[in-house]
Amino acid sequence: MKKAIVLLSGGLDSATTLYWAKAKGYRTRCLIFDYGQRHKKEIRQAVALARASGSDGQVLRISFPWKGSSLLDAKKALPSRRSRDDIPSTYVPARNIIFLSFAASYAEAEGAQTVFIGANALDYSGYPDCRPGFYKAYQQALKQGLKTGVQGDPVRIKTPLLYKTKAQIVRLGAKLKVPFALTWSCYKGGRHPCGKCDSCLFRRKGFKEAGLEDPLVSKA
């Protein structure tokens, strides 16, 4: 069976990516990062999602001691209103570069051919490391920097949601029977989603346009 490493944050996109990979016949191992984010709820939800999908899950703890993001520094306010042309304060410098490097190392060590990441470049916050050009460049880096790469069979980065709207992602997740109630998208770690942060707004837009009810909102 094909093996894959799935970067799992606990959010809607990464959960849908996990279930998409399983539907494609991959034996999935989930890599979950505890990187000092503002709350641990998304980590707990990621662990629950890995378990629900029947996947192995590993939580890896790393540190960004220099902060540089409102997701890492609780003293910084989370953005509420901004120009869509701006990169928000929730951007964590080089986060996906770092996460993918760990995932590629994990994949090569375990003999997995593929790394899946739930990046999206349509309904998203504008982060540079969620854009198509970044993934093309990173794939080229793996061809040059991995043993499997120089031997002609590099670990492949797959981004099945990259060009999908949030509504399309919600519909796909529903089709794949993703347990949406286990996902967590809000930048805050409260009992219920705040409904105001970028992540909540994109999630609400997705469920509304998909014509489906978000279980996290309906039970709030």
C-alpha positions in Angstrom: 0.0 0.0 0.0 1.2 3.5 -0.8 2.4 5.5 2.3 1.9 9.2 2.9 2.6 11.7 5.6 -0.2 14.1 6.2 0.4 17.5 7.8 -2.6 17.7 10.2 -3.5 20.9 12.0 -6.9 20.0 13.2 -8.6 22.4 10.8 -11.1 21.9 8.1 -8.7 21.9 5.2 -6.1 19.5 6.7 -8.9 17.1 7.8 -10.4 17.1 4.3 -6.9 16.5 2.9 -6.4 13.5 5.3 -9.6 11.9 4.2 -8.9 12.6 0.6 -5.6 10.8 0.9 -7.2 7.8 2.5 -9.8 7.7 -0.2 -7.0 7.5 -2.8 -5.7 4.4 -1.1 -2.8 5.8 1.0 -1.8 4.4 4.3 -1.6 7.7 6.2 0.6 8.9 9.1 -0.3 12.3 10.5 2.3 14.8 11.6 0.9 17.3 14.1 2.9 20.2 15.4 2.8 21.8 18.8 4.7 24.9 17.9 3.8 27.2 20.7 0.5 28.4 19.2 -1.9 30.4 21.3 -4.0 27.4 22.3 -3.8 23.6 22.4 -7.3 22.9 21.2 -6.3 22.5 17.6 -3.7 19.9 18.6 -6.3 17.9 20.6 -8.6 18.0 17.6 -5.9 16.9 15.3 -5.1 13.9 17.5 -8.8 13.1 17.6 -9.1 13.4 13.8 -6.1 11.1 13.3 -7.6 8.5 15.6 -11.1 8.8 13.9 -9.5 8.2 10.5 -7.6 5.2 11.6 -4.3 6.9 11.0 -1.1 6.9 13.1 -0.6 10.3 14.6 2.6 11.9 16.0 2.7 15.2 17.8 6.0 16.9 17.3 6.9 19.8 19.7 9.1 22.6 18.3 9.7 26.1 19.3 9.7 29.6 17.7 11.4 31.5 20.5 11.6 34.7 18.4 7.8 34.7 18.0 7.0 37.0 15.0 3.3 36.2 14.8 0.1 37.0 16.8 -0.5 33.2 16.7 2.7 32.8 18.8 2.5 35.9 21.0 -0.6 36.2 23.1 0.4 39.8 23.8 -0.4 40.7 20.2 -4.0 41.3 19.2 -5.5 39.0 16.6 -6.5 41.0 13.5 -10.2 41.8 13.0 -10.2 44.1 10.0 -7.5 44.5 7.3 -7.0 45.0 3.6 -7.1 41.8 1.7 -3.8 42.8 0.1 -2.0 42.7 3.5 -0.3 39.7 5.0 -2.0 39.4 8.4 -0.2 39.3 11.8 -1.2 35.7 12.1 1.4 34.8 9.5 4.1 32.7 11.1 7.5 33.3 9.3 8.5 30.2 7.2 6.0 27.9 9.0 5.1 25.7 6.0 8.8 25.6 5.0 9.7 24.3 8.4 6.7 21.9 8.6 7.3 20.5 5.1 11.0 19.9 5.9 10.1 17.8 8.9 7.4 16.0 6.9 9.9 15.3 4.0 12.4 13.9 6.5 9.7 11.7 8.1 8.6 10.5 4.7 12.0 9.6 3.5 12.9 7.8 6.7 9.6 5.8 6.6 9.7 5.1 2.9 6.6 7.2 2.2 6.3 8.5 -1.3 4.1 11.5 -0.6 3.5 14.4 1.8 0.0 15.9 1.8 -0.7 19.4 3.0 -4.1 21.2 3.0 -2.9 24.5 1.5 -5.4 26.7 -0.2 -4.8 29.7 -2.4 -8.3 30.9 -3.0 -10.3 31.5 0.2 -7.2 32.1 2.4 -5.4 34.7 4.4 -2.8 35.5 1.8 0.2 33.7 3.4 3.1 33.5 1.0 3.7 29.8 1.9 0.2 28.9 0.7 0.6 30.0 -2.9 1.2 27.7 -5.9 4.6 29.1 -6.7 5.9 28.2 -3.3 5.0 24.5 -3.7 6.5 24.3 -7.2 9.8 25.7 -5.8 9.7 23.5 -2.8 9.3 20.4 -4.9 12.3 21.4 -6.9 14.3 21.8 -3.6 13.3 18.3 -2.6 14.6 16.9 -5.9 18.0 18.5 -5.1 18.2 18.0 -1.4 16.9 14.5 -0.6 18.5 11.2 -1.2 15.4 10.0 -3.0 15.5 13.2 -5.0 19.0 12.8 -6.4 18.2 9.1 -7.1 15.3 10.2 -9.3 12.3 9.4 -7.1 11.8 12.4 -4.7 9.2 12.6 -2.0 6.2 14.4 -3.7 4.3 17.3 -2.2 0.6 17.1 -3.0 -1.9 19.9 -2.4 -5.3 18.6 -3.4 -7.2 21.7 -2.2 -4.9 24.4 -3.6 -7.3 25.7 -6.2 -10.6 24.9 -4.4 -12.9 27.5 -2.8 -13.9 26.9 0.8 -17.4 25.9 -0.4 -15.8 23.2 -2.6 -13.7 22.0 0.3 -16.7 21.7 2.5 -18.7 19.8 -0.1 -15.7 17.5 -0.7 -15.3 16.9 3.0 -19.0 16.0 3.4 -18.7 13.6 0.5 -15.6 12.0 2.2 -17.5 11.9 5.5 -15.0 14.1 7.3 -16.2 14.4 11.0 -16.5 18.2 10.8 -17.5 18.3 14.5 -13.9 17.2 15.4 -12.3 20.0 13.4 -11.3 23.4 14.8 -10.5 26.4 12.7 -10.7 29.4 15.0 -7.5 31.2 16.0 -8.8 31.4 19.5 -9.1 28.4 21.7 -12.4 29.1 23.4 -15.3 26.7 24.0 -16.9 28.0 20.8 -15.5 29.6 17.6 -15.2 33.4 17.9 -16.8 33.9 14.5 -14.7 37.0 13.8 -11.2 35.9 12.9 -10.1 35.3 9.3 -10.3 31.5 9.8 -13.8 31.6 11.2 -15.0 33.9 8.5 -13.7 31.7 5.7 -15.1 28.7 7.3 -18.5 30.3 7.7 -18.4 31.4 4.1 -17.6 27.9 3.0 -20.5 26.2 4.8 -22.9 28.9 3.8 -22.1 28.7 0.1 -22.0 24.9 0.3 -25.5 24.9 1.7 -24.5 22.9 4.7 -24.6 23.4 8.5 -21.4 23.8 10.5 -21.7 21.5 13.5 -19.5 23.8 15.6 -21.8 26.7 15.1 -25.1 24.8 15.4 -24.2 23.5 18.8 -22.7 26.9 20.0 
